[in-house]
Amino acid sequence: MPERSLTIEQTLTLLAAAPPRIIALTADLTPARLRTSPDPEALEWSAVDVIAHLRACAYMWGGCIATILAEDMPTSRAVNPTTWIKQTNYRDLEFHPSLDAFATQRAELLAVLRPLPSEAWSRAATMNGGGKPRVRTVLSFTQRLAIHERPHIKQIGRAASARKEEPSSSAPL
């Protein structure tokens, strides 16, 4: 994923907006629809798959942020959220409880991030794994999280739109 630069305020705004946006997009979707891919032939994820992925990313990257804030220049092994999700039951959970957990997770992260002094955003860690070691900061992790979520929220929007375009079972022949 290419990294783009967002300001701290832009990053916080995007992070805060994600849960309410997902709630709005999925408010009228049935549990069955939430588990259905909008395009099975394209192997597109269902809303349940997307929220499971977002929770895994938020957990992994949020954990990295917490470590960076707690320790001076830690060295950590990067773990791909796609690998880590296999150790969870996120994909098996119903959508709304998983979305609630994501929203709680996000509120907790924002409660840590919002009061940070400006110098704390540049605190860093060295991340090993997946190539040469990389230095990541609190800001780079939060930017990565915010930017990464945007296309996945659009996936959920496509699932919601696909539902609205389905023919009604009571439509006249």
SEZATI-931500 format. One record per residue (C-alpha): residue number from 0; residue in three letters; x, y, z. Coordinates in steps of 0.05 Angstrom, whole numbers, plus 5000, padded with zeros to 4 digits. Example, Ala and Ser with C-alpha at 12.3 -4.5 7.8 and 13.67 -1.06 7.14 Angstrom:
<sites>
<num=0; residu=ALA; x=5246; y=4910; z=5156>
<num=1; residu=SER; x=5273; y=4979; z=5143>
</sites>
This chain:
<sites>
<num=0; residu=MET; x=5000; y=5000; z=5000>
<num=1; residu=PRO; x=5031; y=5066; z=4981>
<num=2; residu=GLU; x=5039; y=5113; z=5039>
<num=3; residu=ARG; x=5008; y=5182; z=5034>
<num=4; residu=SER; x=5018; y=5239; z=5081>
<num=5; residu=LEU; x=4959; y=5262; z=5122>
<num=6; residu=THR; x=4960; y=5313; z=5177>
<num=7; residu=ILE; x=4947; y=5290; z=5248>
<num=8; residu=GLU; x=4879; y=5323; z=5246>
<num=9; residu=GLN; x=4861; y=5291; z=5179>
<num=10; residu=THR; x=4882; y=5223; z=5206>
<num=11; residu=LEU; x=4841; y=5231; z=5270>
<num=12; residu=THR; x=4781; y=5254; z=5230>
<num=13; residu=LEU; x=4784; y=5193; z=5184>
<num=14; residu=LEU; x=4794; y=5145; z=5242>
<num=15; residu=ALA; x=4735; y=5175; z=5280>
<num=16; residu=ALA; x=4690; y=5173; z=5218>
<num=17; residu=ALA; x=4700; y=5100; z=5201>
<num=18; residu=PRO; x=4654; y=5066; z=5252>
<num=19; residu=PRO; x=4595; y=5114; z=5241>
<num=20; residu=ARG; x=4602; y=5108; z=5166>
<num=21; residu=ILE; x=4601; y=5032; z=5170>
<num=22; residu=ILE; x=4541; y=5035; z=5217>
<num=23; residu=ALA; x=4504; y=5079; z=5167>
<num=24; residu=LEU; x=4520; y=5035; z=5108>
<num=25; residu=THR; x=4497; y=4971; z=5142>
<num=26; residu=ALA; x=4438; y=4995; z=5183>
<num=27; residu=ASP; x=4386; y=4961; z=5139>
<num=28; residu=LEU; x=4424; y=4899; z=5117>
<num=29; residu=THR; x=4401; y=4831; z=5139>
<num=30; residu=PRO; x=4449; y=4782; z=5172>
<num=31; residu=ALA; x=4447; y=4739; z=5109>
<num=32; residu=ARG; x=4464; y=4799; z=5065>
<num=33; residu=LEU; x=4521; y=4818; z=5111>
<num=34; residu=ARG; x=4551; y=4749; z=5098>
<num=35; residu=THR; x=4540; y=4752; z=5023>
<num=36; residu=SER; x=4593; y=4776; z=4975>
<num=37; residu=PRO; x=4569; y=4831; z=4928>
<num=38; residu=ASP; x=4607; y=4796; z=4872>
<num=39; residu=PRO; x=4623; y=4723; z=4888>
<num=40; residu=GLU; x=4655; y=4713; z=4819>
<num=41; residu=ALA; x=4705; y=4769; z=4834>
<num=42; residu=LEU; x=4717; y=4738; z=4903>
<num=43; residu=GLU; x=4697; y=4804; z=4935>
<num=44; residu=TRP; x=4691; y=4801; z=5011>
<num=45; residu=SER; x=4625; y=4803; z=5047>
<num=46; residu=ALA; x=4613; y=4857; z=5100>
<num=47; residu=VAL; x=4629; y=4805; z=5153>
<num=48; residu=ASP; x=4696; y=4791; z=5120>
<num=49; residu=VAL; x=4712; y=4865; z=5115>
<num=50; residu=ILE; x=4696; y=4881; z=5188>
<num=51; residu=ALA; x=4737; y=4820; z=5210>
<num=52; residu=HIS; x=4796; y=4846; z=5169>
<num=53; residu=LEU; x=4788; y=4917; z=5196>
<num=54; residu=ARG; x=4787; y=4891; z=5267>
<num=55; residu=ALA; x=4850; y=4851; z=5255>
<num=56; residu=CYS; x=4886; y=4910; z=5226>
<num=57; residu=ALA; x=4863; y=4956; z=5282>
<num=58; residu=TYR; x=4885; y=4905; z=5334>
<num=59; residu=MET; x=4954; y=4894; z=5303>
<num=60; residu=TRP; x=4970; y=4966; z=5285>
<num=61; residu=GLY; x=4937; y=4993; z=5348>
<num=62; residu=GLY; x=4982; y=4946; z=5388>
<num=63; residu=CYS; x=5043; y=4973; z=5353>
<num=64; residu=ILE; x=5021; y=5044; z=5369>
<num=65; residu=ALA; x=5013; y=5025; z=5443>
<num=66; residu=THR; x=5082; y=4994; z=5444>
<num=67; residu=ILE; x=5114; y=5055; z=5412>
<num=68; residu=LEU; x=5081; y=5100; z=5463>
<num=69; residu=ALA; x=5101; y=5055; z=5522>
<num=70; residu=GLU; x=5174; y=5041; z=5503>
<num=71; residu=ASP; x=5232; y=5081; z=5476>
<num=72; residu=MET; x=5248; y=5061; z=5404>
<num=73; residu=PRO; x=5224; y=4988; z=5410>
<num=74; residu=THR; x=5241; y=4935; z=5359>
<num=75; residu=SER; x=5182; y=4892; z=5340>
<num=76; residu=ARG; x=5167; y=4837; z=5290>
<num=77; residu=ALA; x=5115; y=4859; z=5240>
<num=78; residu=VAL; x=5057; y=4810; z=5236>
<num=79; residu=ASN; x=5011; y=4814; z=5177>
<num=80; residu=PRO; x=4939; y=4823; z=5201>
<num=81; residu=THR; x=4917; y=4773; z=5147>
<num=82; residu=THR; x=4961; y=4721; z=5180>
<num=83; residu=TRP; x=4940; y=4740; z=5250>
<num=84; residu=ILE; x=4865; y=4737; z=5235>
<num=85; residu=LYS; x=4871; y=4662; z=5226>
<num=86; residu=GLN; x=4883; y=4657; z=5301>
<num=87; residu=THR; x=4817; y=4693; z=5316>
<num=88; residu=ASN; x=4743; y=4678; z=5308>
<num=89; residu=TYR; x=4728; y=4745; z=5276>
<num=90; residu=ARG; x=4704; y=4715; z=5210>
<num=91; residu=ASP; x=4655; y=4670; z=5247>
<num=92; residu=LEU; x=4623; y=4726; z=5288>
<num=93; residu=GLU; x=4558; y=4760; z=5270>
<num=94; residu=PHE; x=4569; y=4828; z=5238>
<num=95; residu=HIS; x=4537; y=4875; z=5288>
<num=96; residu=PRO; x=4574; y=4849; z=5351>
<num=97; residu=SER; x=4638; y=4851; z=5310>
<num=98; residu=LEU; x=4623; y=4922; z=5288>
<num=99; residu=ASP; x=4609; y=4941; z=5360>
<num=100; residu=ALA; x=4677; y=4913; z=5380>
<num=101; residu=PHE; x=4710; y=4951; z=5324>
<num=102; residu=ALA; x=4676; y=5016; z=5346>
<num=103; residu=THR; x=4698; y=5005; z=5418>
<num=104; residu=GLN; x=4768; y=4989; z=5395>
<num=105; residu=ARG; x=4769; y=5053; z=5354>
<num=106; residu=ALA; x=4742; y=5096; z=5412>
<num=107; residu=GLU; x=4797; y=5069; z=5457>
<num=108; residu=LEU; x=4850; y=5084; z=5405>
<num=109; residu=LEU; x=4824; y=5155; z=5394>
<num=110; residu=ALA; x=4823; y=5166; z=5470>
<num=111; residu=VAL; x=4898; y=5151; z=5469>
<num=112; residu=LEU; x=4914; y=5191; z=5406>
<num=113; residu=ARG; x=4874; y=5255; z=5415>
<num=114; residu=PRO; x=4910; y=5282; z=5476>
<num=115; residu=LEU; x=4980; y=5265; z=5450>
<num=116; residu=PRO; x=5029; y=5323; z=5449>
<num=117; residu=SER; x=5056; y=5337; z=5380>
<num=118; residu=GLU; x=5125; y=5306; z=5395>
<num=119; residu=ALA; x=5092; y=5239; z=5414>
<num=120; residu=TRP; x=5068; y=5230; z=5342>
<num=121; residu=SER; x=5140; y=5222; z=5319>
<num=122; residu=ARG; x=5157; y=5168; z=5370>
<num=123; residu=ALA; x=5181; y=5108; z=5331>
<num=124; residu=ALA; x=5195; y=5033; z=5329>
<num=125; residu=THR; x=5237; y=4990; z=5284>
<num=126; residu=MET; x=5194; y=4937; z=5251>
<num=127; residu=ASN; x=5227; y=4873; z=5228>
<num=128; residu=GLY; x=5198; y=4821; z=5181>
<num=129; residu=GLY; x=5176; y=4823; z=5109>
<num=130; residu=GLY; x=5240; y=4853; z=5082>
<num=131; residu=LYS; x=5289; y=4903; z=5110>
<num=132; residu=PRO; x=5274; y=4934; z=5177>
<num=133; residu=ARG; x=5231; y=4996; z=5174>
<num=134; residu=VAL; x=5223; y=5053; z=5223>
<num=135; residu=ARG; x=5149; y=5068; z=5236>
<num=136; residu=THR; x=5121; y=5124; z=5278>
<num=137; residu=VAL; x=5056; y=5134; z=5315>
<num=138; residu=LEU; x=5035; y=5180; z=5258>
<num=139; residu=SER; x=5055; y=5132; z=5203>
<num=140; residu=PHE; x=5016; y=5075; z=5236>
<num=141; residu=THR; x=4954; y=5118; z=5245>
<num=142; residu=GLN; x=4959; y=5145; z=5174>
<num=143; residu=ARG; x=4966; y=5074; z=5148>
<num=144; residu=LEU; x=4905; y=5052; z=5187>
<num=145; residu=ALA; x=4862; y=5110; z=5163>
<num=146; residu=ILE; x=4884; y=5104; z=5090>
<num=147; residu=HIS; x=4877; y=5028; z=5090>
<num=148; residu=GLU; x=4805; y=5030; z=5116>
<num=149; residu=ARG; x=4778; y=5075; z=5061>
<num=150; residu=PRO; x=4774; y=5023; z=5004>
<num=151; residu=HIS; x=4746; y=4972; z=5053>
<num=152; residu=ILE; x=4691; y=5018; z=5074>
<num=153; residu=LYS; x=4675; y=5027; z=5000>
<num=154; residu=GLN; x=4671; y=4950; z=4996>
<num=155; residu=ILE; x=4618; y=4952; z=5050>
<num=156; residu=GLY; x=4582; y=5007; z=5010>
<num=157; residu=ARG; x=4582; y=4962; z=4948>
<num=158; residu=ALA; x=4551; y=4906; z=4990>
<num=159; residu=ALA; x=4497; y=4954; z=5013>
<num=160; residu=SER; x=4484; y=4978; z=4942>
<num=161; residu=ALA; x=4481; y=4908; z=4915>
<num=162; residu=ARG; x=4426; y=4893; z=4966>
<num=163; residu=LYS; x=4386; y=4953; z=4943>
<num=164; residu=GLU; x=4391; y=4931; z=4871>
<num=165; residu=GLU; x=4366; y=4860; z=4883>
<num=166; residu=PRO; x=4298; y=4846; z=4852>
<num=167; residu=SER; x=4242; y=4842; z=4902>
<num=168; residu=SER; x=4213; y=4772; z=4913>
<num=169; residu=SER; x=4144; y=4803; z=4912>
<num=170; residu=ALA; x=4153; y=4839; z=4845>
<num=171; residu=PRO; x=4100; y=4823; z=4793>
<num=172; residu=LEU; x=4121; y=4777; z=4736>
</sites>
